[in-house]
Amino acid sequence: MAKRKHGKRRARGAAPSVTAERPERRPAPTAARETRDARPAPREIGAYGERPDAPWHPWPLSEILIFVGAIAVLVGLVRGPERNVTTIVAGVGAVALGTIEVSIREHFSGYRSHVTLLAVIPVIVLHSAIVLSVAAVTTVPRVLNFALLALDAAVLLLLVRWLRARFAKARQERVRAAGRA
């Protein structure tokens, strides 16, 4: 019994097909395709131009901060999270600080948009501050967390709108400056 080859099946007794070059079929233009092509190109959301330099440019301080923070988190987890909470928290804080600095620099220079990250961080800080200040006085009712969701959503919406507008303005300035160069 012969082994079957994988690929296209052919009927028994049928001659193998001769491969002839067929011209590529192009569909006729339709009204939908013409209107789709007439629309403006989607806006670019990726990076544009060169990455902005930090004020301390020759030294990669943010990257070193992220690296050292990651090592601190790993050391804290390997040694035992129960005994090394401060090491883990310090490591997470260092990584967060380095990441936020790079994100702010890239966003406000028009290089790359970081709207979601930059909008969520103040909302988390606000929510945590309210819950911790209430917890200092009394026990935090669970209803408070649900009530704060409306405030969180409103602050997030305002921040997203402002950050998008700020990025669009910075991107236009960056494109304009690149056109002059």
MDTraj code that builds the backbone (N, CA, C; nanometers):
import mdtraj as md
import numpy as np

residues = "MET ALA LYS ARG LYS HIS GLY LYS ARG ARG ALA ARG GLY ALA ALA PRO SER VAL THR ALA GLU ARG PRO GLU ARG ARG PRO ALA PRO THR ALA ALA ARG GLU THR ARG ASP ALA ARG PRO ALA PRO ARG GLU ILE GLY ALA TYR GLY GLU ARG PRO ASP ALA PRO TRP HIS PRO TRP PRO LEU SER GLU ILE LEU ILE PHE VAL GLY ALA ILE ALA VAL LEU VAL GLY LEU VAL ARG GLY PRO GLU ARG ASN VAL THR THR ILE VAL ALA GLY VAL GLY ALA VAL ALA LEU GLY THR ILE GLU VAL SER ILE ARG GLU HIS PHE SER GLY TYR ARG SER HIS VAL THR LEU LEU ALA VAL ILE PRO VAL ILE VAL LEU HIS SER ALA ILE VAL LEU SER VAL ALA ALA VAL THR THR VAL PRO ARG VAL LEU ASN PHE ALA LEU LEU ALA LEU ASP ALA ALA VAL LEU LEU LEU LEU VAL ARG TRP LEU ARG ALA ARG PHE ALA LYS ALA ARG GLN GLU ARG VAL ARG ALA ALA GLY ARG ALA".split()
xyz = np.array([
    [0.0838, -0.1160, 0.0000],
    [0.0000, 0.0000, 0.0000],
    [0.0894, 0.1238, 0.0000],
    [0.0634, 0.2147, -0.0910],
    [0.1453, 0.3350, -0.1054],
    [0.1006, 0.4413, -0.0074],
    [0.1964, 0.5196, 0.0348],
    [0.1639, 0.6300, 0.1258],
    [0.0972, 0.7411, 0.0483],
    [-0.0012, 0.8017, 0.1117],
    [-0.0704, 0.9138, 0.0494],
    [0.0065, 1.0413, 0.0720],
    [0.0183, 1.1203, -0.0290],
    [0.0834, 1.2494, -0.0146],
    [-0.0159, 1.3482, 0.0425],
    [0.0340, 1.4335, 0.1276],
    [-0.0518, 1.5383, 0.1830],
    [-0.0696, 1.6468, 0.0793],
    [-0.1766, 1.7123, 0.0851],
    [-0.2012, 1.8219, -0.0082],
    [-0.3357, 1.8020, -0.0753],
    [-0.3448, 1.8426, -0.2006],
    [-0.4725, 1.8355, -0.2715],
    [-0.5040, 1.6911, -0.3069],
    [-0.6295, 1.6559, -0.2940],
    [-0.6753, 1.5231, -0.3347],
    [-0.7182, 1.5285, -0.4798],
    [-0.7017, 1.4193, -0.5475],
    [-0.7560, 1.4108, -0.6823],
    [-0.8358, 1.2830, -0.6920],
    [-0.9286, 1.2854, -0.7785],
    [-1.0158, 1.1687, -0.7962],
    [-0.9350, 1.0557, -0.8574],
    [-0.9753, 0.9299, -0.8265],
    [-0.9061, 0.8144, -0.8825],
    [-0.9183, 0.8145, -1.0329],
    [-0.8102, 0.7845, -1.0952],
    [-0.8137, 0.7731, -1.2402],
    [-0.8014, 0.9056, -1.3115],
    [-0.8085, 1.0161, -1.2376],
    [-0.7980, 1.1459, -1.3032],
    [-0.6520, 1.1783, -1.3248],
    [-0.6242, 1.2377, -1.4354],
    [-0.4862, 1.2729, -1.4683],
    [-0.4425, 1.3902, -1.3827],
    [-0.3142, 1.3907, -1.3450],
    [-0.2675, 1.5048, -1.2659],
    [-0.2815, 1.6335, -1.3453],
    [-0.3148, 1.7377, -1.2755],
    [-0.3380, 1.8636, -1.3453],
    [-0.2059, 1.9255, -1.3866],
    [-0.2070, 1.9900, -1.4986],
    [-0.0894, 2.0583, -1.5476],
    [-0.0912, 2.1984, -1.4896],
    [0.0198, 2.2368, -1.4312],
    [0.0235, 2.3695, -1.3719],
    [0.0569, 2.4707, -1.4787],
    [-0.0380, 2.5513, -1.5060],
    [-0.0172, 2.6588, -1.6015],
    [-0.0282, 2.7890, -1.5259],
    [0.0504, 2.8836, -1.5663],
    [0.0433, 3.0132, -1.4994],
    [-0.0857, 3.0823, -1.5381],
    [-0.1591, 3.1164, -1.4351],
    [-0.2846, 3.1873, -1.4578],
    [-0.2628, 3.3338, -1.4251],
    [-0.3225, 3.4187, -1.5041],
    [-0.3098, 3.5603, -1.4683],
    [-0.3840, 3.5866, -1.3378],
    [-0.3284, 3.6766, -1.2587],
    [-0.3897, 3.7099, -1.1311],
    [-0.5236, 3.7786, -1.1536],
    [-0.6261, 3.7248, -1.0889],
    [-0.7587, 3.7840, -1.1055],
    [-0.7733, 3.8994, -1.0092],
    [-0.8129, 4.0118, -1.0622],
    [-0.8372, 4.1282, -0.9779],
    [-0.9855, 4.1573, -0.9818],
    [-1.0452, 4.1721, -0.8649],
    [-1.1881, 4.2003, -0.8640],
    [-1.2159, 4.3391, -0.9227],
    [-1.3289, 4.3464, -0.9843],
    [-1.3696, 4.4743, -1.0436],
    [-1.3958, 4.5741, -0.9323],
    [-1.3619, 4.7005, -0.9546],
    [-1.3871, 4.7999, -0.8496],
    [-1.5363, 4.8142, -0.8219],
    [-1.5654, 4.8246, -0.6967],
    [-1.7045, 4.8419, -0.6565],
    [-1.7203, 4.9780, -0.5920],
    [-1.8426, 5.0157, -0.5746],
    [-1.8708, 5.1459, -0.5128],
    [-1.8201, 5.1489, -0.3693],
    [-1.8312, 5.0354, -0.2974],
    [-1.7869, 5.0312, -0.1583],
    [-1.6358, 5.0498, -0.1500],
    [-1.5608, 4.9848, -0.2392],
    [-1.4163, 4.9962, -0.2378],
    [-1.3740, 5.1385, -0.2729],
    [-1.4415, 5.1993, -0.3679],
    [-1.4059, 5.3357, -0.4070],
    [-1.4282, 5.4343, -0.2933],
    [-1.5362, 5.4168, -0.2179],
    [-1.5605, 5.5076, -0.1056],
    [-1.4616, 5.4795, 0.0070],
    [-1.4227, 5.3528, 0.0241],
    [-1.3257, 5.3202, 0.1272],
    [-1.1909, 5.3827, 0.0939],
    [-1.1522, 5.3783, -0.0348],
    [-1.0257, 5.4368, -0.0754],
    [-1.0286, 5.5888, -0.0685],
    [-1.1469, 5.6472, -0.0778],
    [-1.1584, 5.7928, -0.0760],
    [-1.1446, 5.8490, 0.0651],
    [-1.1625, 5.7628, 0.1673],
    [-1.1508, 5.8085, 0.3052],
    [-1.0062, 5.8453, 0.3372],
    [-0.9868, 5.9370, 0.4312],
    [-0.8492, 5.9713, 0.4681],
    [-0.7806, 5.8528, 0.5362],
    [-0.6503, 5.8478, 0.5258],
    [-0.5742, 5.7400, 0.5868],
    [-0.5888, 5.7477, 0.7381],
    [-0.5877, 5.6319, 0.8046],
    [-0.5986, 5.6356, 0.9509],
    [-0.4779, 5.7036, 1.0118],
    [-0.5006, 5.7687, 1.1254],
    [-0.3920, 5.8429, 1.1879],
    [-0.2887, 5.7463, 1.2449],
    [-0.1676, 5.7935, 1.2491],
    [-0.0594, 5.7116, 1.3008],
    [-0.0652, 5.7120, 1.4527],
    [-0.0508, 5.5932, 1.5106],
    [-0.0499, 5.5862, 1.6559],
    [0.0844, 5.5380, 1.7081],
    [0.1743, 5.5003, 1.6190],
    [0.3051, 5.4529, 1.6614],
    [0.3996, 5.5682, 1.6894],
    [0.5240, 5.5311, 1.7065],
    [0.6270, 5.6306, 1.7336],
    [0.6538, 5.7127, 1.6089],
    [0.6912, 5.8381, 1.6287],
    [0.7230, 5.9263, 1.5168],
    [0.8533, 5.9977, 1.5461],
    [0.9483, 5.9825, 1.4585],
    [1.0751, 6.0527, 1.4736],
    [1.1675, 5.9847, 1.5721],
    [1.2577, 6.0630, 1.6257],
    [1.3562, 6.0129, 1.7212],
    [1.3015, 6.0234, 1.8635],
    [1.3395, 5.9264, 1.9469],
    [1.2976, 5.9268, 2.0873],
    [1.3538, 6.0516, 2.1553],
    [1.2723, 6.1216, 2.2354],
    [1.3217, 6.2431, 2.3013],
    [1.4271, 6.2103, 2.4072],
    [1.5265, 6.2960, 2.4163],
    [1.6312, 6.2775, 2.5165],
    [1.5826, 6.3248, 2.6527],
    [1.6319, 6.2585, 2.7552],
    [1.6019, 6.2996, 2.8921],
    [1.6873, 6.4209, 2.9271],
    [1.6491, 6.4968, 3.0283],
    [1.7311, 6.6103, 3.0688],
    [1.8724, 6.5675, 3.1099],
    [1.8895, 6.4450, 3.1559],
    [2.0194, 6.3918, 3.1969],
    [2.0735, 6.2990, 3.0881],
    [2.0578, 6.3384, 2.9625],
    [2.0757, 6.2546, 2.8440],
    [2.1925, 6.1560, 2.8413],
    [2.3129, 6.1906, 2.8670],
    [2.4156, 6.0874, 2.8461],
    [2.3986, 5.9665, 2.9375],
    [2.3321, 5.9832, 3.0517],
    [2.3157, 5.8733, 3.1457],
    [2.1740, 5.8179, 3.1372],
    [2.1581, 5.6879, 3.1248],
    [2.0245, 5.6269, 3.1153],
    [1.9633, 5.6020, 3.2534],
    [1.9355, 5.7074, 3.3269],
    [1.8896, 5.6925, 3.4652],
    [1.7554, 5.6196, 3.4768],
    [1.6612, 5.6489, 3.3881],
    [1.5304, 5.5827, 3.3960],
    [1.5443, 5.4329, 3.3707],
    [1.6248, 5.3961, 3.2730],
    [1.6441, 5.2549, 3.2422],
    [1.7153, 5.1833, 3.3564],
    [1.8132, 5.2508, 3.4186],
    [1.8827, 5.1924, 3.5337],
    [1.7856, 5.1758, 3.6502],
    [1.6993, 5.2741, 3.6703],
    [1.5997, 5.2668, 3.7768],
    [1.5055, 5.1484, 3.7553],
    [1.4603, 5.1286, 3.6333],
    [1.3723, 5.0156, 3.6021],
    [1.4456, 4.8839, 3.6259],
    [1.5702, 4.8751, 3.5822],
    [1.6493, 4.7529, 3.5987],
    [1.6722, 4.7204, 3.7460],
    [1.7145, 4.8205, 3.8234],
    [1.7404, 4.7994, 3.9662],
    [1.6104, 4.7621, 4.0386],
    [1.5007, 4.8255, 4.0012],
    [1.3722, 4.7915, 4.0623],
    [1.3301, 4.6485, 4.0326],
    [1.3524, 4.6055, 3.9099],
    [1.3176, 4.4672, 3.8738],
    [1.4025, 4.3677, 3.9520],
    [1.5306, 4.3990, 3.9688],
    [1.6176, 4.3108, 4.0478],
    [1.5718, 4.3073, 4.1932],
    [1.5325, 4.4222, 4.2482],
    [1.4852, 4.4269, 4.3871],
    [1.3594, 4.3425, 4.4052],
    [1.2690, 4.3488, 4.3082],
    [1.1475, 4.2671, 4.3168],
    [1.1837, 4.1188, 4.3134],
    [1.2724, 4.0807, 4.2233],
    [1.3126, 3.9401, 4.2143],
    [1.3811, 3.8926, 4.3419],
    [1.4707, 3.9741, 4.3961],
    [1.5389, 3.9375, 4.5209],
    [1.4366, 3.9231, 4.6334],
    [1.3448, 4.0143, 4.6425],
    [1.2424, 4.0065, 4.7467],
    [1.1549, 3.8838, 4.7338],
    [1.1218, 3.8467, 4.6110],
    [1.0385, 3.7280, 4.5909],
    [1.1154, 3.5991, 4.6169],
    [1.2441, 3.5949, 4.5811],
    [1.3236, 3.4744, 4.6029],
    [1.3493, 3.4530, 4.7525],
    [1.3779, 3.5583, 4.8243],
    [1.4060, 3.5464, 4.9675],
    [1.2805, 3.5201, 5.0503],
    [1.1671, 3.5409, 4.9934],
    [1.0422, 3.5169, 5.0663],
    [0.9632, 3.6443, 5.0795],
    [0.8476, 3.6500, 5.0138],
    [0.7687, 3.7732, 5.0145],
    [0.7214, 3.8152, 5.1540],
    [0.7096, 3.7198, 5.2459],
    [0.6593, 3.7543, 5.3795],
    [0.7589, 3.8422, 5.4540],
    [0.8902, 3.8153, 5.4376],
    [0.9924, 3.8881, 5.5122],
    [1.0457, 4.0087, 5.4367],
    [1.0257, 4.0175, 5.3072],
    [1.0868, 4.1218, 5.2257],
    [0.9845, 4.2114, 5.1567],
    [0.8813, 4.2463, 5.2270],
    [0.7771, 4.3310, 5.1702],
    [0.8339, 4.4670, 5.1302],
    [0.9199, 4.5248, 5.2130],
    [0.9753, 4.6566, 5.1807],
    [1.0635, 4.6517, 5.0567],
    [1.1388, 4.5433, 5.0384],
    [1.2218, 4.5299, 4.9187],
    [1.1344, 4.5210, 4.7942],
    [1.0282, 4.4449, 4.8029],
    [0.9378, 4.4300, 4.6885],
    [0.8679, 4.5618, 4.6580],
    [0.8186, 4.6294, 4.7611],
    [0.7497, 4.7573, 4.7400],
    [0.8464, 4.8617, 4.6837],
    [0.9687, 4.8655, 4.7345],
    [1.0676, 4.9600, 4.6822],
    [1.1007, 4.9283, 4.5366],
    [1.1110, 4.8007, 4.5023],
    [1.1382, 4.7608, 4.3644],
    [1.0252, 4.7979, 4.2699],
    [0.9032, 4.7726, 4.3128],
    [0.7871, 4.8095, 4.2300],
    [0.7807, 4.9607, 4.2143],
    [0.8098, 5.0335, 4.3221],
    [0.8107, 5.1795, 4.3144],
    [0.9173, 5.2315, 4.2187],
    [1.0355, 5.1702, 4.2192],
    [1.1428, 5.2128, 4.1294],
    [1.1058, 5.1857, 3.9839],
    [1.0502, 5.0677, 3.9579],
    [1.0072, 5.0353, 3.8216],
    [0.8977, 5.1317, 3.7766],
    [0.8025, 5.1586, 3.8646],
    [0.6930, 5.2499, 3.8307],
    [0.7453, 5.3907, 3.8041],
    [0.8363, 5.4378, 3.8857],
    [0.8910, 5.5719, 3.8686],
    [0.9654, 5.5854, 3.7355],
    [1.0498, 5.4882, 3.7033],
    [1.1219, 5.4915, 3.5763],
    [1.0286, 5.4833, 3.4562],
    [0.9284, 5.3975, 3.4656],
    [0.8331, 5.3809, 3.3559],
    [0.7491, 5.5060, 3.3355],
    [0.7026, 5.5644, 3.4429],
    [0.6205, 5.6854, 3.4329],
    [0.7020, 5.8003, 3.3743],
    [0.8276, 5.8128, 3.4134],
    [0.9117, 5.9209, 3.3608],
    [0.9291, 5.9084, 3.2100],
    [0.9597, 5.7876, 3.1627],
    [0.9765, 5.7662, 3.0187],
    [0.8444, 5.7912, 2.9454],
    [0.7352, 5.7443, 3.0028],
    [0.6040, 5.7625, 2.9393],
    [0.5663, 5.9094, 2.9290],
    [0.5893, 5.9858, 3.0338],
    [0.5582, 6.1289, 3.0313],
    [0.6428, 6.2003, 2.9270],
    [0.7725, 6.1694, 2.9248],
    [0.8623, 6.2343, 2.8285],
    [0.8206, 6.2033, 2.6850],
    [0.7889, 6.0758, 2.6556],
    [0.7503, 6.0385, 2.5197],
    [0.6150, 6.0960, 2.4815],
    [0.5203, 6.0974, 2.5746],
    [0.3848, 6.1442, 2.5445],
    [0.3818, 6.2942, 2.5180],
    [0.4397, 6.3717, 2.6073],
    [0.4306, 6.5167, 2.5958],
    [0.5238, 6.5758, 2.4900],
    [0.6125, 6.4919, 2.4356],
    [0.6946, 6.5395, 2.3236],
    [0.6331, 6.5003, 2.1901],
    [0.5247, 6.4204, 2.1915],
    [0.4602, 6.3792, 2.0675],
    [0.5261, 6.2599, 2.0022],
    [0.6150, 6.1909, 2.0723],
    [0.6841, 6.0762, 2.0148],
    [0.5935, 5.9534, 2.0090],
    [0.5321, 5.9181, 2.1205],
    [0.4432, 5.8025, 2.1276],
    [0.3367, 5.8298, 2.2329],
    [0.2138, 5.7891, 2.2031],
    [0.1029, 5.8150, 2.2939],
    [0.0995, 5.7127, 2.4079],
    [0.0822, 5.7624, 2.5290],
    [0.0684, 5.6779, 2.6481],
    [-0.0552, 5.7225, 2.7264],
    [-0.1648, 5.7472, 2.6558],
    [-0.2849, 5.8031, 2.7176],
    [-0.3374, 5.7145, 2.8297],
    [-0.3523, 5.5866, 2.8041],
    [-0.4134, 5.4977, 2.9032],
    [-0.3316, 5.4932, 3.0313],
    [-0.2024, 5.4717, 3.0186],
    [-0.1166, 5.4636, 3.1365],
    [-0.1182, 5.5940, 3.2156],
    [-0.1038, 5.7050, 3.1450],
    [-0.0978, 5.8336, 3.2143],
    [-0.2326, 5.8767, 3.2712],
    [-0.3422, 5.8251, 3.2189],
    [-0.4733, 5.8596, 3.2728],
    [-0.5106, 5.7720, 3.3926],
    [-0.4672, 5.6480, 3.3906],
    [-0.5054, 5.5555, 3.4978],
    [-0.4294, 5.5837, 3.6271],
    [-0.3058, 5.6253, 3.6168],
    [-0.2235, 5.6443, 3.7375],
    [-0.2842, 5.7478, 3.8330],
    [-0.3235, 5.8680, 3.7881],
    [-0.3852, 5.9618, 3.8830],
    [-0.5168, 5.9105, 3.9408],
    [-0.5917, 5.8340, 3.8619],
    [-0.7173, 5.7789, 3.9123],
    [-0.6892, 5.6796, 4.0249],
    [-0.5895, 5.5957, 4.0078],
    [-0.5534, 5.4997, 4.1126],
    [-0.5058, 5.5726, 4.2379],
    [-0.4249, 5.6756, 4.2194],
    [-0.3750, 5.7523, 4.3339],
    [-0.4906, 5.8213, 4.4075],
    [-0.5817, 5.8835, 4.3330],
    [-0.6971, 5.9502, 4.3946],
    [-0.7844, 5.8507, 4.4714],
    [-0.8172, 5.7390, 4.4083],
    [-0.9012, 5.6377, 4.4722],
    [-0.8336, 5.5857, 4.5994],
    [-0.7051, 5.5560, 4.5896],
    [-0.6326, 5.5039, 4.7064],
    [-0.6254, 5.6073, 4.8179],
    [-0.6032, 5.7329, 4.7828],
    [-0.5943, 5.8374, 4.8849],
    [-0.7266, 5.8528, 4.9590],
    [-0.8358, 5.8486, 4.8863],
    [-0.9669, 5.8617, 4.9516],
    [-0.9932, 5.7430, 5.0431],
    [-0.9679, 5.6221, 4.9932],
    [-0.9929, 5.5021, 5.0739],
    [-0.9018, 5.4997, 5.1966],
    [-0.7750, 5.5350, 5.1803],
    [-0.6836, 5.5337, 5.2949],
    [-0.7165, 5.6428, 5.3958],
    [-0.7612, 5.7593, 5.3504],
    [-0.7981, 5.8647, 5.4460],
    [-0.9239, 5.8270, 5.5229],
    [-1.0181, 5.7606, 5.4580],
    [-1.1373, 5.7130, 5.5298],
    [-1.0981, 5.6009, 5.6256],
    [-1.0049, 5.5145, 5.5826],
    [-0.9620, 5.4037, 5.6677],
    [-0.8884, 5.4521, 5.7918],
    [-0.8268, 5.5694, 5.7851],
    [-0.7574, 5.6233, 5.9013],
    [-0.8557, 5.6647, 6.0114],
    [-0.9775, 5.6986, 5.9716],
    [-1.0774, 5.7463, 6.0668],
    [-1.1697, 5.6349, 6.1119],
    [-1.2118, 5.5518, 6.0193],
    [-1.3087, 5.4472, 6.0488],
    [-1.2851, 5.3293, 5.9546],
    [-1.3646, 5.2250, 5.9705],
    [-1.3532, 5.1127, 5.8767],
    [-1.4180, 5.1541, 5.7449],
    [-1.3544, 5.1136, 5.6360],
    [-1.4014, 5.1541, 5.5034],
    [-1.5202, 5.0668, 5.4638],
    [-1.6358, 5.1304, 5.4422],
    [-1.7498, 5.0509, 5.3957],
    [-1.7298, 5.0107, 5.2494],
    [-1.7762, 4.8927, 5.2150],
    [-1.7618, 4.8450, 5.0776],
    [-1.8385, 4.9308, 4.9791],
    [-1.9419, 4.9947, 5.0270],
    [-2.0215, 5.0809, 4.9399],
    [-1.9374, 5.1978, 4.8889],
    [-1.8415, 5.2419, 4.9703],
    [-1.7568, 5.3539, 4.9303],
    [-1.6784, 5.3218, 4.8030],
    [-1.6262, 5.2007, 4.7917],
    [-1.5523, 5.1634, 4.6710],
    [-1.6421, 5.1684, 4.5476],
    [-1.7640, 5.1242, 4.5606],
    [-1.8551, 5.1289, 4.4465],
    [-1.8976, 5.2720, 4.4147],
    [-1.9162, 5.3532, 4.5165],
    [-1.9519, 5.4934, 4.4930],
    [-1.8360, 5.5689, 4.4275],
    [-1.7141, 5.5322, 4.4629],
    [-1.5978, 5.5980, 4.4041],
    [-1.5788, 5.5630, 4.2565],
    [-1.6399, 5.4558, 4.2111],
    [-1.6266, 5.4187, 4.0698],
    [-1.6793, 5.5285, 3.9773],
    [-1.7865, 5.5953, 4.0172],
    [-1.8397, 5.7045, 3.9352],
    [-1.7389, 5.8200, 3.9286],
    [-1.6792, 5.8530, 4.0425],
    [-1.5764, 5.9575, 4.0441],
    [-1.4551, 5.9146, 3.9610],
    [-1.4150, 5.7886, 3.9764],
    [-1.3021, 5.7372, 3.8986],
    [-1.3286, 5.7477, 3.7487],
    [-1.4484, 5.7099, 3.7067],
    [-1.4825, 5.7139, 3.5644],
    [-1.4819, 5.8571, 3.5118],
    [-1.5345, 5.9506, 3.5904],
    [-1.5379, 6.0903, 3.5463],
    [-1.3961, 6.1479, 3.5344],
    [-1.3120, 6.1222, 3.6331],
    [-1.1746, 6.1720, 3.6294],
    [-1.0989, 6.1074, 3.5137],
    [-1.1197, 5.9779, 3.4934],
    [-1.0536, 5.9081, 3.3835],
    [-1.0943, 5.9655, 3.2486],
    [-1.2222, 5.9922, 3.2311],
    [-1.2713, 6.0484, 3.1052],
    [-1.2094, 6.1860, 3.0789],
    [-1.2062, 6.2708, 3.1803],
    [-1.1456, 6.4034, 3.1642],
    [-0.9964, 6.3935, 3.1313],
    [-0.9265, 6.3053, 3.1997],
    [-0.7834, 6.2898, 3.1747],
    [-0.7561, 6.2347, 3.0349],
    [-0.8349, 6.1379, 2.9915],
    [-0.8155, 6.0808, 2.8577],
    [-0.8353, 6.1873, 2.7513],
    [-0.9404, 6.2674, 2.7648],
    [-0.9649, 6.3741, 2.6668],
    [-0.8502, 6.4746, 2.6650],
    [-0.8066, 6.5177, 2.7826],
    [-0.6996, 6.6166, 2.7889],
    [-0.5681, 6.5594, 2.7348],
    [-0.5351, 6.4358, 2.7729],
    [-0.4099, 6.3758, 2.7279],
    [-0.4098, 6.3510, 2.5774],
    [-0.5233, 6.3112, 2.5208],
    [-0.5300, 6.2930, 2.3751],
    [-0.5092, 6.4255, 2.3030],
    [-0.5748, 6.5305, 2.3517],
    [-0.5596, 6.6618, 2.2881],
    [-0.4157, 6.7103, 2.3011],
    [-0.3562, 6.6909, 2.4159],
    [-0.2171, 6.7344, 2.4371],
    [-0.1216, 6.6577, 2.3475],
    [-0.1440, 6.5263, 2.3319],
    [-0.0579, 6.4467, 2.2447],
    [-0.0745, 6.4889, 2.0987],
    [-0.1993, 6.5132, 2.0566],
    [-0.2227, 6.5543, 1.9174],
    [-0.1501, 6.6850, 1.8879],
    [-0.1551, 6.7778, 1.9815],
    [-0.0859, 6.9059, 1.9631],
    [0.0655, 6.8856, 1.9560],
    [0.1194, 6.8039, 2.0458],
    [0.2637, 6.7785, 2.0462],
    [0.3062, 6.7038, 1.9207],
    [0.2229, 6.6122, 1.8722],
    [0.2570, 6.5370, 1.7502],
    [0.2584, 6.6302, 1.6298],
    [0.1601, 6.7221, 1.6234],
    [0.1584, 6.8189, 1.5126],
    [0.2841, 6.9051, 1.5142],
    [0.3240, 6.9501, 1.6312],
    [0.4453, 7.0300, 1.6427],
    [0.5674, 6.9502, 1.6001],
    [0.5718, 6.8215, 1.6365],
    [0.6837, 6.7358, 1.6003],
    [0.6887, 6.7145, 1.4492],
    [0.5730, 6.6891, 1.3877],
    [0.5681, 6.6684, 1.2424],
    [0.6076, 6.7964, 1.1699],
    [0.5562, 6.9104, 1.2176],
    [0.5886, 7.0392, 1.1574],
    [0.7386, 7.0674, 1.1677],
    [0.7966, 7.0382, 1.2836],
    [0.9401, 7.0618, 1.3018],
    [1.0220, 6.9666, 1.2139],
    [0.9755, 6.8443, 1.1937],
    [1.0463, 6.7502, 1.1080],
    [1.0372, 6.7909, 0.9620],
    [0.9264, 6.8570, 0.9255],
    [0.9100, 6.9039, 0.7874],
    [1.0035, 7.0177, 0.7547],
    [1.0368, 7.0992, 0.8539],
    [1.1278, 7.2125, 0.8321],
    [1.2728, 7.1680, 0.8223],
    [1.3030, 7.0573, 0.8893],
    [1.4439, 7.0145, 0.8950],
    [1.4914, 6.9538, 0.7647],
])
top = md.Topology()
chain = top.add_chain()
for i, resn in enumerate(residues, 1):
    res = top.add_residue(resn, chain, resSeq=i)
    for name in ("N", "CA", "C"):
        top.add_atom(name, md.element.get_by_symbol(name[0]), res)
traj = md.Trajectory(xyz[None], top)
